[in-house]
């Protein structure tokens, strides 16, 4: 199974060094959506970050960015 990495970017980068094994890029997109929703629902309490200004970048095992999106797209739990 391919490995995907879910990095968080703002003025700094929180790198996903472990990655997640997922079947394909569609599964990676679904996983990214769940993570984004969780971060936005816990926007004041998780890692002491305000996530709305952050971006998630999803990369494959060689570091190619597959897609990215603003976490603020999930401010109400669903993309706007």
SULGI-V615601 format. One record per residue. RES is the residue in one small letter. NEAR is the number of other ideal C-beta (glycine too) atoms within 8 Angstrom. D_FIRST is the distance of its C-alpha to the first C-alpha in whole Angstrom. Layout:
res=RES near=NEAR d_first=D_FIRST
res=RES near=NEAR d_first=D_FIRST
This chain:
res=x near=5 d_first=0
res=x near=9 d_first=4
res=x near=9 d_first=7
res=x near=16 d_first=10
res=x near=13 d_first=13
res=x near=12 d_first=16
res=x near=12 d_first=19
res=x near=13 d_first=23
res=x near=10 d_first=26
res=x near=8 d_first=29
res=x near=2 d_first=32
res=x near=5 d_first=30
res=x near=7 d_first=26
res=x near=8 d_first=24
res=x near=6 d_first=21
res=x near=9 d_first=17
res=x near=5 d_first=17
res=x near=4 d_first=14
res=x near=9 d_first=12
res=x near=11 d_first=9
res=x near=7 d_first=6
res=x near=10 d_first=6
res=x near=6 d_first=5
res=x near=7 d_first=8
res=x near=8 d_first=11
res=x near=7 d_first=13
res=x near=9 d_first=11
res=x near=13 d_first=12
res=x near=10 d_first=15
res=x near=8 d_first=16
res=x near=12 d_first=15
res=x near=13 d_first=17
res=x near=10 d_first=20
res=x near=8 d_first=20
res=x near=10 d_first=20
res=x near=13 d_first=23
res=x near=11 d_first=25
res=x near=9 d_first=25
res=x near=15 d_first=26
res=x near=14 d_first=28
res=x near=7 d_first=30
res=x near=8 d_first=30
res=x near=11 d_first=31
res=x near=4 d_first=34
res=x near=5 d_first=33
res=x near=9 d_first=29
res=x near=4 d_first=30
res=x near=4 d_first=33
res=x near=8 d_first=32
res=x near=6 d_first=33
res=x near=11 d_first=29
res=x near=9 d_first=31
res=x near=7 d_first=32
res=x near=12 d_first=28
res=x near=10 d_first=25
res=x near=14 d_first=22
res=x near=10 d_first=20
res=x near=14 d_first=16
res=x near=10 d_first=14
res=x near=10 d_first=11
res=x near=8 d_first=11
res=x near=4 d_first=14
res=x near=6 d_first=16
res=x near=6 d_first=17
res=x near=8 d_first=18
res=x near=9 d_first=16
res=x near=8 d_first=19
res=x near=7 d_first=21
res=x near=10 d_first=24
res=x near=6 d_first=27
res=x near=16 d_first=26
res=x near=8 d_first=30
res=x near=9 d_first=28
res=x near=13 d_first=28
res=x near=9 d_first=31
res=x near=5 d_first=32
res=x near=7 d_first=28
res=x near=6 d_first=28
res=x near=6 d_first=28
res=x near=5 d_first=31
